[in-house]
Amino acid sequence: MVGETASAWQGSGPYTFAIRGTDTDWRDRLHLFSLFSFMQEAAYANAESGGLGSSILDRQGFCWMIIRISVRMNSLPKWGETLTVKTWSRGCRKLTFLRDFEFFNDSGEQIGCASSEWLIGSAVDHRPQRPDSILTDRRLPEDTRAVFPETIQRPPKFTENQDEQPVLTVYADYSDIDRNRHVNNTRYVAWCLNALHAAIRPALVEVRGLDIHYVSEVRLGDKIQVWHRLGEPGVHLLEARRSADGVVVFRARANSEQLRTKLNSEIFFAIINCVKRCSRPD
């Protein structure tokens, strides 16, 4: 249903989203964190149609949690256009549920894809549950077709470097917390992009590929610091740690392309000031 959030009422999909101005960046292109929001809604709706959605899990004291995702986009749609999301379950692998996505523009052209892994955890402590203990009397419809021919490797761990400083410091605020009482996965994406641009400014890039490994939950009030390193040409590596104990909360790898367009000085400094406001004094 164009203009409305994908929901259980849309069945197994596909799911079409109207791209609003608030979903886009300064070039009117879809923000990656908005894309992740669309994926989350489509995944929940598709799971609902298969009998394993939140309305079922809530009553049993369970919840869905994402642990890994890889996205590749050929292009990013613009404000005023629509994005159609197809998604399906690829079954289980040990403790995780596999789910893939395909993305289509207004013309029906495929413009990207994604692959993800999810856990079902206890709603109380988020302890992972074995799929066979959940799927006693139901099973998600499965399509084993994979959007990537090979499994994409997780982003690498950072080796310790005492001379490095974080490029971004953020706090888990009230607006970041979702129904599972932790920071929503889409906020990690926003932090990734903010950290990347803080590290490379005044250069500007467009990120069309992103791999995230969600290592540890972030709770309300946590102070998070993000480190950045350059990988291969066009590849940026990110690692975020909780300041209180140094625990890694996520690792990411972003594939970027240099933008030829230059921001005018007013917009550029507005972005810099916005990034600075993400940091608070100790």
Residue pairs with C-beta under 8 A, 6 or more apart in sequence:
1 9
1 10
1 16
2 16
2 17
2 18
2 82
3 18
5 17
5 41
6 13
6 15
6 17
6 38
6 41
6 42
6 44
6 45
6 85
7 41
7 45
7 48
8 44
8 45
8 48
8 49
8 53
8 55
10 45
10 49
11 45
11 49
12 46
12 49
12 50
12 141
13 42
13 45
13 46
13 49
13 85
13 86
13 87
14 84
14 85
14 86
14 104
15 38
15 41
15 42
15 45
15 46
15 84
15 85
15 86
15 87
16 82
16 83
16 84
16 85
17 38
17 41
17 82
17 83
17 84
17 85
18 82
19 30
19 34
19 77
19 78
19 79
19 80
19 81
19 82
19 83
20 79
21 28
21 79
23 30
23 31
23 34
23 37
23 79
24 30
24 31
24 34
24 78
24 79
25 31
26 263
26 267
26 271
27 261
28 78
28 79
28 80
29 76
29 77
29 78
29 206
30 76
30 77
30 78
30 83
31 190
31 193
32 71
32 189
32 193
32 207
32 210
33 186
33 187
33 189
33 190
33 193
34 186
35 71
35 73
35 76
35 83
35 103
36 69
36 71
36 185
36 186
36 189
37 186
38 83
38 85
39 69
39 85
39 87
39 101
39 114
39 116
40 66
40 184
40 185
40 186
42 85
42 87
42 101
43 64
43 87
43 99
43 101
43 116
43 118
44 53
44 54
44 64
45 53
46 87
46 88
46 89
46 99
47 53
47 54
47 64
47 89
47 140
48 54
48 55
48 56
50 89
50 138
50 139
50 140
50 141
51 138
51 139
51 140
52 134
52 135
52 138
52 140
54 63
54 64
56 138
57 63
57 64
57 120
57 123
58 123
60 134
61 122
61 123
61 124
62 120
62 121
62 122
62 123
62 129
62 134
63 120
63 121
63 122
63 123
63 126
63 179
63 180
64 118
64 119
64 120
65 118
65 119
65 120
65 121
65 126
65 180
65 214
66 116
66 117
66 118
66 119
66 185
66 214
67 96
67 117
67 118
67 119
67 213
67 214
68 116
68 117
68 154
68 211
68 212
68 213
68 214
69 114
69 115
69 116
69 117
69 185
69 210
69 211
69 212
70 114
70 115
70 116
70 148
70 152
70 209
70 210
70 211
70 212
71 112
71 113
71 114
71 209
71 210
71 211
72 112
72 113
72 114
72 148
72 208
72 209
72 255
73 103
73 111
73 112
73 208
73 209
74 110
74 111
74 112
74 208
75 105
75 111
75 112
75 208
76 111
76 206
76 208
77 83
77 105
77 106
77 111
81 105
81 106
82 105
82 106
83 103
83 104
83 105
84 103
84 104
84 105
84 108
85 101
85 102
85 103
85 104
86 101
86 102
86 103
86 104
87 99
87 100
87 101
87 102
88 99
88 100
88 141
88 142
88 143
88 145
89 97
89 98
89 99
89 140
89 141
89 142
89 143
90 98
90 99
90 100
90 142
90 143
90 144
90 145
90 146
91 97
91 98
91 140
91 142
91 144
92 98
92 131
92 135
93 117
95 119
95 128
95 130
95 131
96 117
96 118
96 119
97 117
97 118
97 119
97 120
97 131
97 140
98 115
98 116
98 117
98 118
99 115
99 116
99 117
99 118
100 113
100 114
100 115
100 116
100 145
100 146
100 147
101 113
101 114
101 115
101 116
101 147
102 110
102 112
102 113
102 147
103 110
103 111
103 112
103 113
103 114
104 110
104 111
105 111
112 208
113 147
113 148
114 147
115 146
115 147
115 148
115 152
119 128
119 129
120 128
120 129
120 131
120 134
121 127
121 128
121 129
122 129
123 180
126 180
126 182
126 217
152 211
154 211
154 213
154 251
155 211
155 212
155 213
155 237
155 238
155 239
155 251
155 252
155 253
156 237
156 251
156 253
157 239
157 248
157 251
158 227
158 229
158 237
158 239
158 251
164 227
164 229
166 225
166 226
166 227
167 195
167 198
167 199
167 226
167 227
167 228
168 191
168 194
168 195
168 198
168 225
168 226
168 275
168 278
168 279
169 223
169 224
169 225
169 226
169 243
169 278
169 279
169 280
170 191
170 194
170 223
170 224
170 226
170 278
170 279
171 221
171 222
171 223
171 224
171 280
172 183
172 218
172 219
172 220
172 221
172 222
172 224
173 220
174 220
176 183
176 184
176 187
176 218
176 220
177 183
177 184
177 220
178 184
181 219
181 220
182 217
182 218
182 219
183 217
183 218
183 219
183 222
185 212
185 214
188 212
188 214
188 218
188 240
188 250
188 252
189 210
189 212
191 224
191 226
191 240
192 210
192 212
192 226
192 238
192 252
192 254
193 207
193 254
194 275
194 278
195 226
195 228
195 238
195 240
196 205
196 207
196 228
196 236
196 238
196 254
196 256
197 204
197 205
197 271
197 275
198 228
198 275
199 228
199 236
200 236
201 271
201 272
201 275
202 268
203 258
204 258
204 259
204 261
204 262
204 263
205 256
205 257
205 258
205 259
206 256
206 257
206 259
207 254
207 255
207 256
208 255
208 256
208 257
209 254
209 255
209 256
210 252
210 253
210 254
210 255
211 252
211 253
212 250
212 251
212 252
213 250
213 251
213 252
214 249
214 250
215 248
215 249
215 250
215 251
216 242
216 247
216 248
216 249
216 250
217 249
218 224
218 242
218 249
222 242
222 243
222 244
222 249
223 242
223 243
223 244
224 240
224 241
224 242
224 243
224 249
225 240
225 241
225 243
226 238
226 239
226 240
227 238
227 239
227 240
227 241
228 236
228 237
228 238
229 236
229 237
229 238
230 236
230 237
231 237
231 253
234 255
234 256
234 257
234 258
235 253
235 254
235 255
235 256
236 253
236 254
236 256
237 251
237 252
237 253
238 250
238 251
238 252
238 253
238 254
239 248
239 250
239 251
239 252
240 248
240 249
240 250
240 251
241 247
241 248
241 249
242 249
263 271
